[in-house]
Amino acid sequence: MNFHFSPPDDALEGRRIAASARYSPRVVPLISPLIGGGVIVAFACLIAQAFFRQGLAAWSAGLAYIFYDTCLLAFTGWQARKLYRPALPAVSDAPRPTLAVIIAAHNEEHAIAVTIDALAAQTDAPDLILVADDGSTDGMGDVLETRYRLQRPEFGQTCLPGPVMPSLRWLRLPQGGKARVLNAALAMTDCDIVLTVDADTLVENHAIAAMRESFRTEPGLVAATGVLTPVCGKGPVARFFQWFQTYEYVRNFVSRYAWMQLNGLLLISGAFAAFRRDALVTVGGFDPDCLVEDYELIHRLHRWSAEHGKGWTVRVIGAARARTDAPETLMSFLRQRRRWFAGFLQTQRWNRDMTGNARFGKLGTAMMPVKALDTLQPIYGLAAFILLIGFVATGRYALAFPILLVMIGKIVIDISFHLWCLGHYRRWTGDKQSAGAAKALFAAVLEPFSFQLMRHAGAAWGWWTFLTGQHSWGRQSRRGIVAQAIARLPY
């Protein structure tokens, strides 16, 4: 197989700027600011009830939060009911597409070999594995030289194939961030499909085959995410975070399936995501100015599809599974959620003209209004909890009791939804080991008083980051699945 490599130029950057929503003046329909402003006004009115109303109505912010979350669960349940039906195998005579994997890596000395070996062990191995080295200063280059016998290239160049793994290449670049190295790597391959994998993500051996087949049989598919399972370390705190994040991921991926039914899926996981290269280049690649480049990119793909009548789709592929390191301490978890939520707010602002806009189909009339509500959902949740504590602290126990009954009812709903999700998730992905029903019950009971508050706290921190423009994230340690795999390496 011959691949075309060329030095990155400014063409892709130019297309990115031309395609980006924030660089071009757009007409914002009246419904968009009405929805956004309505969320803020509703929050202020609901909080005011604590000072002017008696009885359960004083906790209106909490009631609104619970009602909204329950509506989302009902929507997910209705749309994801189709997971009960086995999918018919797609029939297509389209040729097998070529597929390149890009690993954007910075100082991944201990993880890079594990990630590469997992890709090489696929039942349908990628045609190209390109390590996009983002100015690493640790021993990652030594690993590539000694273990895979690659020659160290000059900055801005890609090495020749090595004798150990001919499909493996090494691109060295000055440090510029994940989006920039992904764009540079994208410019150096002409494969039909480009798959991005983080250096702390291990794909299961059938995942590439599932991705390639989905793109082969669905000509309109331009972006797809695999299903991720979080793995943390072995300590008690790490197990706590793995426990809750496991069920969070299960619910989230079932929810993504539900939105996929409306062609309204916006959230993919850049740690394991595939794109049709032509579409990716058309919309300008990854945006280095965004805090969550994978999430922002999907907005541009949907926008381009709607504006040019392409009929593009975005999917989550249940048969493409991977395991990824997840935060295992409170601070690393809060930093992750701070970045995610700040990037979400940033992208929501850039694409505010899509909110309520029927031009974008169900994405505009359903998903984007939900996202507008989500901007304040964690603030609603924290405010409800603070009000409840305030009622108890000021001796308003008679009010706290009916609130507790409402919360117990919500926990019962959550338990039912947890168990329902587990059954559907297992049918969909074939993964029988990632989650257990007994632990799911405990997670549903404890989550509102622990993990959920941590999520909201991270999101509130994200609001501060978004408003102040402070974008320093820190570094996550590798003690989960990558560390466990490293221990099994033969050297």
Buried (B, 14 or more C-beta within 10 A) or exposed (E): EEBEBEEBEEEBBEBBBEBBBBEEEBEBBEBBBEBBEEBEEBBEEBBEBBEEEEEBEBBBBBBBBBEBBBEBBEBBBEBBEEBEEEEEEEEEEEEEBBBBBBBBBBBBBBBBBBBBBBBBEBEBBBBBBBBBBBBBEEBBBEBBBEBBEBEEBEEEBBBEBBEEBEBBBBBBBEEBBBBBBBBBBBBBBBBBBBBBBBBBBBBBBBBBBBBBBBBBBBEBBBBBBBBBBBBBBEEEEBEBBBBBBBBBBBBBBBBBBBBBBBBBBBBBBBBBBBBBBEBBBBBBBBBBBBBBBBBBBBBBBBBBBBEEEBEBBBBBBBBBBBBBBBBBBBEBBBBBBBBBBBBBBBBBEBBBBBBBBEEBBBBBBBBBBBBBBBBBBBBBBBBBBBBBEEBEEEEBEEBBEEBEEBBEEBBEBBBEBBBBBBEBBBBBBEBEEBBEEEBBBBBBBBBBEEBBBBBBBBBBBBBEBBEEEEEEBEEBEBBBBBBBBEEEEEE
